[in-house]
Amino acid sequence: MKHDSTPKTAHLAIYIHIIAWVLLFTFPLLMEDHSEGIRWNEYFRRLSIPVSFFIIFYANYWLLVPKFLLKKERSRYLLYNVLLIAVLLVFFHLFYFPYLQDCFFGKDTKVEPFASFHHPPRWAFLIKDCVMYIFMAGLGTVIRLSMQWQKAETARQEAEQSRMEAELNNLRNQLNPHFLLNTLNNIYALIAFDTDKAQQAVQDLSKLLRHVLYENRGTFVPLCKEIDFIHNYIELMRIRLVKGVSLVINIEVAKDSQTPIAPLIFISLIENAFKHGISPTEPSFISITISEREGQVVCEIANSNHPKNRSDKSGSGIGLEQVKKRLELLYPGRYEWRKGVNADGSVYTSLLAINTYPNKTM
């Protein structure tokens, strides 16, 4: 019956078809007065209605729609429907009803078809049946087209999901080397003035790489693990901070929070703060606040603004662009990201709020 991707749904469609036609075929019996027994001639005459409906419906459902209409052969689809309706009308009105009359009353008995209806002429019944046949043809067509649309929509959604997963994997593959490159640059700078701290930094980096390489391969990770990763990253960055830099970290997230969050979604924002918020000669500050409440995760970062010159190769500049792409893919309509510098250009702020409830929009 219904060609669905899930057997459970297909079986349900079969049951619905069976129940509907059983009810329709037994309906003529319910219309009879059984005080004098079943009048089989009346039953078989009325049975012609569901039989003809059955033929019209499934001729369109199984044959005419998939073979002609879905292949854009509309003229042939209409032609075969007209021929089918004409054949059914001729058969039932000119052969079937007279045949029943002969079987039950004898050939010499003059009983007009539809004897129980004295007022409407025969042509009225022809028009009525023709209209009902057109309706059943339309019903079979609409149901089949809706099935086809559902299959196409399911295929489109699967293709969109595959495309999104492929793009996310591509972004993740770009992000990991980008993150590693910037961290190695930091360690390289540290080696020049403190070898012991550099060794500790390498050890801390190995912990970070374990998360990057093995613990964030899914589309989402528990928020508590991502917070642990951010803690480790900040500690790694703290080693290279010079005097005169104020670093304030405020984490308002439960230590065992299992809220699913996109991995590394905040790290580029934090990385950007360390890159542009620290000056070796001027007072600098970085303030990072991450909180979770009422189905919303918020990352708010403020830092002193010390833009790098073009000769600085500490980053390729793809980090924030990746964040934007990933947000659009994973949280469409469910995030708000405000960023920019203040009026005098001295402070850069970034506030990213993500709704973790799938059906909740910003």
C-alpha positions in Angstrom: 0.0 0.0 0.0 2.1 2.8 1.3 5.8 2.8 0.5 7.2 4.3 3.7 10.7 4.2 5.0 9.5 2.7 8.3 7.7 -0.7 8.4 5.6 0.4 11.3 4.1 3.3 9.4 3.6 1.1 6.3 1.7 -1.5 8.3 -0.5 1.2 9.8 -1.4 2.4 6.3 -2.3 -1.2 5.3 -4.6 -1.6 8.3 -6.3 1.7 7.6 -6.9 0.7 4.0 -8.3 -2.7 5.0 -10.6 -1.3 7.7 -11.9 1.5 5.4 -12.8 -1.0 2.6 -14.3 -3.6 4.9 -16.6 -0.9 6.3 -17.5 0.3 2.9 -18.3 -3.2 1.6 -20.5 -4.1 4.6 -22.3 -0.8 4.4 -24.9 -2.1 1.9 -25.9 -4.8 4.4 -26.5 -2.2 7.1 -28.8 -0.3 4.8 -31.2 -3.3 4.3 -34.3 -4.1 6.3 -33.6 -7.7 7.5 -37.0 -8.4 8.8 -37.7 -10.6 5.8 -34.2 -11.8 5.5 -31.3 -10.5 3.3 -32.5 -9.4 -0.1 -29.4 -10.5 -2.1 -30.5 -8.7 -5.3 -30.5 -5.4 -3.4 -27.2 -6.2 -1.7 -25.4 -7.1 -4.9 -26.9 -4.0 -6.7 -25.6 -1.7 -3.9 -22.3 -3.6 -3.7 -21.5 -2.3 -7.2 -20.9 1.1 -5.6 -18.0 0.2 -3.3 -16.7 -2.2 -6.0 -16.5 0.6 -8.6 -15.1 3.0 -6.0 -12.4 0.3 -5.2 -11.5 0.0 -8.9 -11.4 3.8 -9.5 -9.4 4.5 -6.3 -6.7 1.9 -6.8 -6.4 2.4 -10.5 -5.2 5.9 -9.7 -3.4 5.0 -6.5 -1.3 2.2 -8.0 -1.2 2.8 -11.8 -2.3 6.1 -13.3 -0.7 8.5 -10.8 2.7 6.9 -10.6 2.9 5.9 -14.3 1.5 9.1 -15.9 0.8 12.0 -13.5 4.2 11.8 -11.6 5.9 11.5 -15.0 4.2 14.8 -16.2 2.0 13.0 -18.7 -1.1 14.8 -17.5 -3.1 14.4 -20.8 -2.7 10.6 -20.7 -3.6 10.5 -17.0 -6.8 12.4 -17.7 -7.7 10.4 -20.8 -7.3 7.0 -19.0 -9.4 8.3 -16.1 -12.2 9.4 -18.5 -12.1 6.0 -20.3 -12.2 4.1 -17.0 -15.1 6.1 -15.6 -17.0 5.6 -18.9 -16.4 1.9 -18.9 -17.6 1.5 -15.3 -20.7 3.5 -16.0 -21.6 1.5 -19.1 -20.9 -1.8 -17.4 -22.9 -1.3 -14.3 -25.9 0.6 -15.8 -26.2 -1.4 -19.1 -25.1 -4.9 -18.1 -24.7 -5.5 -14.4 -28.1 -4.2 -13.2 -30.1 -5.9 -16.0 -28.1 -9.1 -15.3 -29.1 -9.0 -11.6 -32.7 -8.5 -12.7 -32.7 -11.5 -14.9 -31.0 -13.7 -12.2 -33.4 -12.8 -9.4 -36.7 -12.1 -11.2 -36.4 -13.9 -14.5 -36.0 -12.6 -18.0 -39.6 -12.0 -18.6 -40.2 -9.9 -15.5 -40.3 -6.2 -16.2 -38.5 -4.6 -13.3 -36.9 -1.2 -13.9 -33.4 -0.7 -12.5 -33.6 1.4 -9.3 -37.2 0.4 -8.9 -37.2 1.6 -5.3 -36.6 5.1 -6.6 -39.5 6.2 -8.7 -38.9 9.9 -9.1 -35.3 10.5 -10.3 -34.7 9.5 -14.0 -31.9 7.2 -15.0 -29.7 10.0 -16.2 -29.7 11.5 -12.7 -28.1 8.3 -11.4 -25.6 8.4 -14.2 -24.6 11.9 -13.3 -24.5 11.0 -9.6 -22.3 8.0 -10.2 -20.0 10.0 -12.5 -19.5 12.7 -9.9 -18.7 10.0 -7.2 -16.2 8.3 -9.6 -14.5 11.6 -10.2 -14.3 12.2 -6.5 -12.8 8.7 -5.8 -10.3 9.3 -8.7 -9.3 12.6 -7.1 -9.1 11.0 -3.6 -6.8 8.2 -4.9 -4.7 10.9 -6.7 -4.5 13.2 -3.7 -3.5 10.4 -1.3 -0.9 9.1 -3.7 0.5 12.5 -4.3 0.7 13.3 -0.6 2.6 10.0 -0.1 5.0 11.0 -2.8 5.4 14.5 -1.3 6.1 12.9 2.1 8.7 10.6 0.6 10.3 13.5 -1.2 10.3 15.7 1.9 11.8 12.8 4.0 14.5 12.4 1.3 15.1 16.2 1.3 15.4 16.3 5.1 17.9 13.4 5.1 19.9 15.0 2.3 19.9 18.3 4.3 20.9 16.4 7.5 23.8 14.7 5.6 24.9 18.0 4.1 24.8 19.7 7.5 26.8 16.8 9.1 29.4 16.9 6.3 29.8 20.7 6.7 30.1 20.3 10.5 32.7 17.7 10.1 34.5 20.0 7.6 34.3 22.9 10.0 35.6 20.7 12.9 38.5 19.4 10.8 39.4 23.1 10.1 38.9 24.1 13.7 41.2 21.6 15.3 44.3 22.5 13.3 43.5 26.2 13.8 43.2 25.8 17.5 46.4 23.6 17.7 48.4 26.2 15.6 47.5 29.1 17.9 48.3 27.1 21.0 51.7 25.9 19.7 52.5 29.5 18.8 51.7 30.4 22.5 54.0 27.6 23.7 56.7 28.7 21.3 56.6 32.2 22.7 56.8 30.7 26.3 59.9 28.7 25.6 61.9 31.8 25.1 61.6 33.0 28.7 60.5 30.0 30.9 61.4 26.5 29.9 59.7 24.9 33.0 56.4 26.6 32.3 56.7 25.6 28.6 57.0 22.0 29.7 53.9 22.3 31.9 52.2 24.0 29.0 52.9 21.0 26.7 51.5 18.7 29.4 48.3 20.9 29.6 48.1 20.9 25.8 48.1 17.1 25.7 45.0 17.2 27.9 43.3 19.6 25.6 44.2 17.6 22.5 42.6 14.5 24.1 39.4 16.4 24.3 39.7 17.8 20.8 40.7 14.5 19.2 38.6 12.0 21.1 35.9 13.6 23.2 34.3 16.0 20.8 33.6 13.9 17.8 29.9 14.0 18.3 27.7 16.9 17.2 27.1 17.7 20.9 29.0 17.1 24.2 27.9 17.5 27.8 28.3 21.1 28.9 30.3 20.0 32.0 33.0 18.5 29.7 33.1 21.6 27.6 33.5 23.7 30.7 36.4 21.5 31.9 38.0 22.0 28.5 37.6 25.8 28.8 39.1 25.7 32.3 42.2 23.8 31.0 42.6 26.2 28.0 42.4 29.3 30.2 45.0 27.8 32.5 47.2 27.2 29.6 46.8 30.8 28.4 47.3 32.1 31.9 50.9 30.9 31.9 51.9 33.4 29.3 50.2 36.4 30.8 52.4 39.3 31.8 52.0 41.6 34.8 49.3 44.2 34.4 46.8 41.9 32.9 43.6 41.3 34.9 41.9 38.0 34.2 38.5 37.3 35.7 36.7 34.0 35.2 33.1 33.4 36.4 31.5 30.0 35.7 27.9 29.6 36.7 27.3 26.1 35.4 26.6 23.0 37.5 29.7 20.7 37.7 27.7 17.7 36.4 25.6 19.6 33.8 24.6 17.2 31.0 23.1 19.9 28.8 24.2 19.1 25.2 26.3 21.9 23.6 28.2 22.1 20.4 31.9 21.3 21.2 34.4 24.1 20.9 31.7 26.6 20.2 33.0 29.1 22.8 36.7 28.5 22.4 37.2 30.8 19.4 35.6 33.6 21.4 37.9 33.0 24.3 40.9 32.6 22.0 40.0 35.9 20.3 39.9 37.6 23.7 43.4 36.4 24.6 44.7 37.4 21.1 43.3 41.0 21.0 42.8 41.7 24.7 46.4 41.6 25.9 49.1 44.2 25.4 52.7 43.8 26.6 53.0 47.5 27.3 49.5 48.7 28.3 47.1 47.7 31.1 44.8 45.0 29.9 41.9 42.9 31.1 39.8 39.9 30.1 36.5 39.0 31.7 34.8 35.7 30.9 31.4 34.7 32.2 29.7 31.4 31.3 26.3 30.7 32.8 23.4 28.3 32.3 19.8 29.0 33.4 16.3 28.1 32.2 17.5 26.2 29.1 19.9 28.9 28.0 23.7 28.9 28.0 25.3 32.4 27.8 28.9 33.2 27.2 29.8 36.8 27.9 33.3 38.1 27.2 34.8 41.6 27.6 38.4 42.5 27.0 40.5 45.5 26.4 40.8 46.1 22.7 44.4 45.9 21.3 44.0 45.0 17.6 46.9 43.2 16.1 48.8 44.6 13.1 48.8 42.8 9.8 52.3 41.4 10.4 50.9 39.3 13.3 50.4 35.7 12.1 49.2 34.3 15.4 45.9 33.4 13.8 44.3 33.0 10.4 41.1 34.8 11.3 38.8 31.9 10.5 37.8 31.2 14.2 34.9 33.7 14.5 33.6 32.9 11.0 33.5 29.2 11.9 31.5 30.1 15.0 28.9 31.9 12.9 28.6 29.0 10.5 28.3 26.4 13.2 25.6 28.4 15.0 23.6 28.7 11.8 23.8 25.0 11.2 23.2 23.8 14.8 21.1 26.5 16.4 19.1 28.2 13.6 16.8 30.8 15.2 17.9 29.7 18.6 20.9 31.9 19.3 21.7 35.6 19.7 25.2 36.9 19.3 26.1 40.5 19.9 29.7 41.6 19.5 31.7 44.8 18.9 33.7 47.6 20.4 32.5 50.5 22.6 32.3 54.1 21.4 36.0 54.9 22.0 37.2 51.5 20.7 38.9 50.6 24.0 36.7 47.6 25.0 35.5 44.7 22.9 32.5 42.7 24.1 30.9 39.5 22.8 27.7 38.0 24.2 26.5 34.7 22.8 23.3 33.2 24.1 22.1 29.8 23.0 18.7 28.2 23.6 19.4 24.5 24.3 15.7 23.6 24.0 15.1 22.5 20.4 11.7 24.2 20.1 12.6 27.4 21.7 13.6 30.3 19.5 15.2 33.6 20.4 
